Amino acid sequence: MDAAALHSAKPVRTRSNEIQKKNQMTVFSTESFADHEQVVFISDDKIGLRAIIAIHSTRLGPALGGCRMYPYADEASALRDVLRLSRGMTFKAAAAGLGLGGGKSVILGDPRKSKTPDLLRAMGVAVNRLGGRYITAEDVGTTVDDFAWVRQSTRHVVGLPEALGGTGDPSPTTALGVYHGIVASVAHRLGCGLQGLTVAVQGLGNVGWNLCRLLDEAGARLVVCDVDPALAARAAAEFDACIVEPDAIYAVQADVFAPCAMGAVVNDKTLPQMRFRVIAGGANNQLARDEHGRQLREREILYAPDFVINAGGLIRVASEHEGFDAAKVDAQVKGIGATLRRIFELADRDGTPTQSAAMRLVQERLGSTGRPGGAAANNNTNERPLAERIA
């Protein structure tokens, strides 16, 4: 394992040994770092780029994960986020049966103010220097069109605009996978379909909005929230949704809670407010701690593990990396529901939280004894999805 300082477009201008030591200590003392293969820091003061690339595992293939741009409160917050997200990508790829590992990158900054073509090209240089160990794509704060600039510096990028031979925005495919996951979760927990049920959707970005459309078409009633009041108002008009304030979403009377914004939304503060019967949404890292998965089971709230239910976008861009096959992608995304049903059955059989049941299967595929990272890559993309191998 290593933590390296990497500059993107220009030679590195080292700040000071003291800051380097501080950053390294922050990395090694961060709980999520323990099983990462590599963490890379990128800095270019002239362009204004500060970024982190985290490669969690290349055991099953190159690490694939999006590039997020976000105005983090501080560097430690960015580091925690990228480490948690990259680890989740390993689990997501393994659960979906893909020949890929897990990685993620974050750019520190406000995408509405600081994102420029030069910054994106510089990020591409940083990705390129990893020689294909990490493949990037769009994420929160970045768009498919942004990656036309990234592509000028590296070929290790997916989720490109169709004009450049890509498959375009993966968000609708992510939303479709979440929809199939909600259908499977509701059938398991409530024994019914979505008609007439109330679903609380948190976050109306690309995934949340497309999910609302699918839920509305299925006859569900929607309660929504977003930090952008204009988006919430638009959802009220288009889907006849009820609007609540972001902090109030956790206590609404709804059958299903679908988090589609940032992570750690199931935590010590929010969980006591929840009266949902199902939690199933598109956000990453929805549980602040593993303990919250156990608490959900005790409260008889069925949780669809996020790295399983939100894998649709990854499945789509992975197909772009391997050679896009629309029919194969469609079948794999619909299979998310089947994977969740098997996980729920396994959790019920063993009396464990659904998150634990899903992790057992991930570790089985990774050949892990508790440490998912690994040096040797196995690019077998024909290995059966986990759902097919549950007894």
Wavefront OBJ file of the C-alpha trace (Angstrom):
o trace
v 0.000 0.000 0.000
v 1.153 3.537 -0.566
v -0.026 7.089 -0.226
v 1.589 9.273 -2.859
v 1.529 12.944 -3.764
v 0.854 13.308 -7.486
v 0.597 16.544 -9.462
v -1.499 16.605 -12.547
v -0.447 18.999 -15.297
v 2.773 20.504 -13.899
v 5.612 19.204 -11.729
v 4.722 18.977 -8.047
v 5.253 22.063 -5.932
v 5.653 20.629 -2.431
v 4.103 22.760 0.286
v 6.153 21.600 3.239
v 7.375 18.466 4.920
v 5.222 19.261 7.921
v 2.010 19.355 5.847
v 2.989 16.167 4.024
v 3.525 14.408 7.336
v 0.223 15.717 8.642
v -1.636 14.461 5.561
v 0.047 11.060 5.761
v -0.857 10.723 9.424
v -4.444 11.668 8.549
v -4.501 8.887 5.944
v -2.975 6.127 8.031
v -5.047 6.943 11.103
v -8.312 7.028 9.139
v -10.327 3.890 9.840
v -11.437 3.398 6.229
v -7.852 3.434 4.909
v -6.818 0.093 6.390
v -7.656 -2.115 3.400
v -6.884 0.285 0.543
v -4.207 -0.535 -1.994
v -3.308 3.037 -2.872
v -4.254 6.630 -2.086
v -2.999 9.399 -4.373
v -3.032 13.149 -3.682
v -3.095 15.623 -6.566
v -2.295 19.313 -6.294
v -1.829 22.059 -8.865
v -1.988 25.507 -7.304
v -1.848 27.329 -10.650
v -4.960 25.569 -11.963
v -6.605 25.329 -8.559
v -6.798 21.540 -8.488
v -6.806 19.672 -5.209
v -7.972 16.088 -5.493
v -7.651 12.596 -4.063
v -7.808 9.253 -5.884
v -8.428 6.172 -3.752
v -7.911 2.674 -5.130
v -9.469 0.196 -2.774
v -9.060 -3.073 -4.658
v -7.924 -4.398 -8.029
v -8.440 -8.035 -7.079
v -11.130 -8.585 -9.716
v -9.918 -6.036 -12.251
v -9.095 -2.328 -12.630
v -10.687 -0.045 -10.054
v -13.638 1.837 -11.536
v -15.434 4.674 -9.804
v -16.697 8.171 -10.440
v -15.026 11.513 -9.847
v -16.959 13.644 -7.366
v -16.505 17.429 -7.064
v -17.776 18.880 -3.813
v -17.019 21.863 -1.532
v -15.859 19.775 1.412
v -15.542 21.535 4.752
v -11.908 20.438 5.009
v -9.369 17.966 3.607
v -10.110 15.370 6.280
v -13.783 15.295 5.210
v -12.767 14.768 1.591
v -10.429 11.953 2.566
v -13.073 10.171 4.632
v -15.551 10.465 1.770
v -13.263 9.142 -0.956
v -12.132 6.208 1.199
v -15.689 5.190 2.064
v -16.839 5.599 -1.533
v -13.965 3.635 -3.069
v -14.505 0.767 -0.650
v -18.194 0.775 -1.547
v -17.310 0.540 -5.240
v -15.390 -2.685 -4.608
v -18.456 -4.144 -2.933
v -20.759 -2.837 -5.663
v -18.737 -4.358 -8.499
v -18.407 -7.683 -6.698
v -22.126 -7.852 -5.864
v -22.999 -7.149 -9.503
v -20.685 -9.911 -10.732
v -18.419 -7.516 -12.664
v -14.752 -8.039 -13.475
v -13.803 -4.748 -11.844
v -12.321 -3.454 -8.634
v -13.272 -0.406 -6.608
v -11.927 3.119 -6.673
v -13.117 6.694 -6.410
v -11.818 10.216 -6.772
v -12.849 13.542 -5.311
v -12.015 17.090 -6.349
v -12.171 19.621 -3.532
v -14.147 22.644 -4.714
v -17.517 24.052 -5.660
v -18.415 22.706 -9.130
v -20.576 25.777 -9.799
v -17.638 28.129 -9.283
v -14.331 26.303 -9.707
v -14.818 23.709 -12.443
v -12.924 24.579 -15.642
v -11.707 22.683 -18.717
v -8.109 23.110 -17.513
v -8.955 21.610 -14.138
v -10.694 18.633 -15.757
v -7.833 18.045 -18.178
v -5.406 18.157 -15.249
v -7.486 15.577 -13.438
v -7.258 13.404 -16.539
v -3.463 13.628 -16.435
v -3.510 12.419 -12.833
v -5.747 9.478 -13.755
v -3.536 8.639 -16.729
v -0.417 8.421 -14.582
v -1.947 5.457 -12.788
v -1.630 3.424 -15.983
v -5.149 1.974 -16.043
v -5.312 0.859 -12.415
v -8.104 3.401 -11.973
v -10.886 4.200 -14.470
v -12.943 7.324 -13.813
v -16.467 8.501 -14.684
v -19.016 11.148 -13.707
v -20.366 11.512 -10.182
v -21.890 14.158 -7.917
v -20.735 17.577 -9.093
v -19.490 16.346 -12.468
v -21.325 15.564 -15.686
v -20.984 13.382 -18.739
v -20.024 16.441 -20.773
v -17.237 17.252 -18.282
v -15.564 13.997 -19.167
v -15.059 15.069 -22.748
v -12.366 17.330 -21.234
v -10.998 14.566 -19.001
v -10.826 12.280 -22.041
v -8.365 14.668 -23.691
v -5.756 13.569 -21.126
v -6.546 9.895 -20.599
v -8.285 6.952 -22.199
v -9.065 5.536 -18.754
v -12.523 7.091 -18.599
v -16.067 5.813 -19.181
v -19.511 7.369 -19.127
v -18.617 9.619 -22.051
v -21.065 11.538 -24.250
v -22.528 9.493 -27.081
v -20.773 11.757 -29.599
v -17.466 10.441 -28.254
v -18.529 6.809 -28.423
v -19.839 6.598 -24.856
v -23.238 5.631 -23.514
v -24.147 9.016 -22.064
v -25.571 9.741 -18.628
v -25.714 6.561 -16.487
v -28.145 8.130 -13.994
v -31.345 6.795 -15.629
v -29.885 3.288 -15.489
v -28.982 3.747 -11.818
v -32.548 4.895 -11.160
v -33.960 1.900 -13.040
v -31.912 -0.474 -10.897
v -33.102 1.290 -7.731
v -36.678 1.005 -8.971
v -36.349 -2.760 -9.493
v -34.771 -2.961 -6.041
v -37.675 -1.110 -4.449
v -40.159 -3.416 -6.167
v -38.300 -6.460 -4.800
v -37.997 -4.934 -1.317
v -41.676 -4.023 -1.104
v -42.714 -7.465 -2.314
v -40.534 -9.106 0.355
v -41.501 -6.847 3.245
v -45.111 -5.981 2.421
v -46.173 -8.659 -0.053
v -47.619 -6.174 -2.525
v -46.800 -3.859 -5.421
v -46.192 -0.114 -5.451
v -49.714 1.006 -6.368
v -51.019 3.264 -3.598
v -47.903 3.089 -1.432
v -46.128 6.235 -0.238
v -42.453 6.637 -1.082
v -40.330 9.410 0.448
v -37.570 10.395 -1.983
v -34.653 12.368 -0.568
v -32.749 14.263 -3.267
v -33.967 15.181 -6.752
v -30.761 15.022 -8.734
v -30.546 12.918 -11.881
v -31.057 9.607 -10.065
v -33.758 10.862 -7.695
v -35.689 12.577 -10.462
v -35.691 9.561 -12.759
v -36.692 7.364 -9.837
v -39.643 9.657 -9.067
v -40.798 9.332 -12.657
v -40.719 5.516 -12.482
v -42.475 5.436 -9.100
v -45.155 7.855 -10.295
v -45.796 5.685 -13.354
v -46.175 2.675 -11.025
v -48.899 4.436 -9.024
v -46.929 5.326 -5.901
v -47.621 8.511 -3.936
v -44.507 10.657 -3.522
v -43.143 12.771 -0.707
v -39.992 14.625 -1.761
v -37.321 16.963 -0.482
v -34.319 18.697 -1.981
v -31.961 21.478 -0.973
v -33.063 23.249 -4.172
v -36.646 24.498 -3.617
v -37.157 24.921 -7.367
v -36.563 21.204 -7.972
v -38.977 20.277 -5.204
v -41.621 22.608 -6.653
v -41.119 21.069 -10.094
v -41.617 17.568 -8.629
v -44.801 18.723 -6.927
v -46.131 19.972 -10.244
v -45.017 17.040 -12.389
v -45.613 14.114 -10.019
v -48.218 15.610 -7.661
v -45.647 15.093 -4.915
v -45.909 16.415 -1.379
v -42.930 18.626 -0.451
v -41.270 18.569 2.978
v -38.199 20.328 4.327
v -34.972 18.283 4.042
v -34.704 17.757 7.807
v -38.323 16.595 8.004
v -38.079 13.732 5.507
v -36.960 11.216 8.140
v -40.175 11.471 10.144
v -42.783 11.452 7.362
v -45.407 8.750 7.239
v -44.279 6.670 4.273
v -43.960 2.987 3.430
v -40.585 3.393 1.696
v -37.700 5.796 2.226
v -35.513 6.248 -0.868
v -32.342 8.227 -0.046
v -30.880 9.580 -3.285
v -28.576 12.332 -2.031
v -25.489 12.150 0.184
v -24.513 9.267 2.472
v -24.740 8.497 6.216
v -28.422 9.462 6.340
v -29.260 6.541 8.637
v -27.558 7.655 11.819
v -28.060 8.131 15.553
v -30.101 11.285 15.032
v -32.338 10.203 12.155
v -32.989 6.532 12.889
v -35.230 7.095 15.963
v -37.489 9.279 13.795
v -38.030 6.636 11.123
v -41.296 4.746 10.828
v -40.681 3.392 7.329
v -41.034 -0.290 6.546
v -38.459 -0.271 3.748
v -35.310 1.779 3.087
v -34.173 1.433 -0.514
v -32.510 4.229 -2.460
v -29.712 5.348 -4.728
v -27.344 7.102 -2.288
v -23.985 5.567 -1.415
v -23.007 4.629 2.148
v -26.478 5.178 3.585
v -25.595 3.689 6.987
v -23.390 5.931 9.114
v -22.175 2.810 10.956
v -22.695 -0.940 10.631
v -24.525 -0.820 13.962
v -27.351 1.037 12.265
v -27.997 -1.971 10.041
v -28.559 -4.073 13.144
v -30.846 -1.412 14.584
v -32.917 -1.359 11.391
v -33.427 -5.105 11.640
v -34.483 -4.768 15.282
v -37.018 -2.124 14.248
v -38.266 -4.402 11.434
v -37.257 -1.931 8.738
v -36.041 -3.794 5.665
v -32.847 -2.255 4.305
v -31.729 -2.798 0.711
v -27.908 -2.566 0.901
v -26.918 0.498 -1.092
v -23.993 -1.082 -2.927
v -26.376 -3.689 -4.337
v -29.417 -1.594 -5.228
v -27.581 1.345 -6.817
v -25.270 -0.650 -9.097
v -27.172 0.110 -12.311
v -24.962 2.999 -13.368
v -21.811 1.000 -12.715
v -23.196 -1.894 -14.760
v -23.820 0.483 -17.657
v -20.407 2.154 -17.687
v -18.680 -1.183 -17.109
v -20.349 -2.430 -20.271
v -18.974 0.635 -22.065
v -15.488 -0.337 -20.868
v -15.899 -3.912 -22.108
v -17.949 -3.185 -25.248
v -21.495 -1.897 -24.785
v -24.285 -4.470 -25.042
v -27.697 -2.896 -24.332
v -29.518 -6.220 -23.899
v -26.914 -7.500 -21.447
v -27.040 -4.267 -19.451
v -30.843 -4.403 -19.277
v -30.792 -7.986 -18.008
v -28.133 -7.241 -15.393
v -29.959 -4.162 -14.111
v -33.251 -6.052 -13.814
v -31.266 -8.730 -11.974
v -30.646 -6.318 -9.096
v -34.107 -7.192 -7.814
v -33.304 -10.903 -7.868
v -30.012 -10.317 -6.071
v -31.796 -8.406 -3.315
v -34.458 -11.095 -2.926
v -31.764 -13.708 -2.353
v -29.968 -11.440 0.138
v -33.209 -10.903 2.063
v -33.800 -14.652 2.155
v -30.283 -15.257 3.425
v -30.637 -12.559 6.106
v -33.970 -14.007 7.255
v -32.564 -17.515 7.341
v -29.553 -16.553 9.434
v -31.174 -13.782 11.469
v -28.588 -11.222 10.352
v -28.845 -7.661 9.042
v -29.208 -7.483 5.275
v -25.960 -5.532 5.065
v -24.115 -8.426 6.720
v -25.730 -10.959 4.390
v -24.669 -8.924 1.363
v -21.122 -8.562 2.671
v -20.794 -12.306 3.116
v -21.455 -12.719 -0.555
v -19.060 -9.958 -1.548
v -16.269 -11.523 0.488
v -17.044 -14.883 -1.103
v -16.522 -13.459 -4.575
v -13.389 -11.587 -3.570
v -11.962 -14.757 -2.054
v -11.471 -12.730 1.083
v -10.763 -13.750 4.639
v -11.679 -10.287 5.822
v -9.445 -8.073 3.676
v -10.995 -7.178 0.299
v -7.907 -5.484 -1.159
v -5.498 -7.511 -3.234
v -2.623 -7.199 -5.618
v -3.411 -9.794 -8.240
v -6.277 -8.907 -10.543
v -8.654 -11.538 -11.811
v -10.417 -10.246 -14.900
v -12.930 -13.050 -15.174
v -16.057 -11.175 -16.250
v -18.001 -14.391 -16.792
v -18.228 -15.258 -13.123
v -21.846 -15.686 -12.056
v -23.525 -12.887 -10.079
v -23.669 -13.468 -6.354
v -27.417 -13.973 -6.354
v -27.025 -17.182 -8.348
v -24.663 -18.667 -5.783
v -26.735 -18.306 -2.622
v -27.885 -21.624 -1.289
l 1 2 3 4 5 6 7 8 9 10 11 12 13 14 15 16 17 18 19 20 21 22 23 24 25 26 27 28 29 30 31 32 33 34 35 36 37 38 39 40 41 42 43 44 45 46 47 48 49 50 51 52 53 54 55 56 57 58 59 60 61 62 63 64 65 66 67 68 69 70 71 72 73 74 75 76 77 78 79 80 81 82 83 84 85 86 87 88 89 90 91 92 93 94 95 96 97 98 99 100 101 102 103 104 105 106 107 108 109 110 111 112 113 114 115 116 117 118 119 120 121 122 123 124 125 126 127 128 129 130 131 132 133 134 135 136 137 138 139 140 141 142 143 144 145 146 147 148 149 150 151 152 153 154 155 156 157 158 159 160 161 162 163 164 165 166 167 168 169 170 171 172 173 174 175 176 177 178 179 180 181 182 183 184 185 186 187 188 189 190 191 192 193 194 195 196 197 198 199 200 201 202 203 204 205 206 207 208 209 210 211 212 213 214 215 216 217 218 219 220 221 222 223 224 225 226 227 228 229 230 231 232 233 234 235 236 237 238 239 240 241 242 243 244 245 246 247 248 249 250 251 252 253 254 255 256 257 258 259 260 261 262 263 264 265 266 267 268 269 270 271 272 273 274 275 276 277 278 279 280 281 282 283 284 285 286 287 288 289 290 291 292 293 294 295 296 297 298 299 300 301 302 303 304 305 306 307 308 309 310 311 312 313 314 315 316 317 318 319 320 321 322 323 324 325 326 327 328 329 330 331 332 333 334 335 336 337 338 339 340 341 342 343 344 345 346 347 348 349 350 351 352 353 354 355 356 357 358 359 360 361 362 363 364 365 366 367 368 369 370 371 372 373 374 375 376 377 378 379 380 381 382 383 384 385 386 387 388 389 390 391
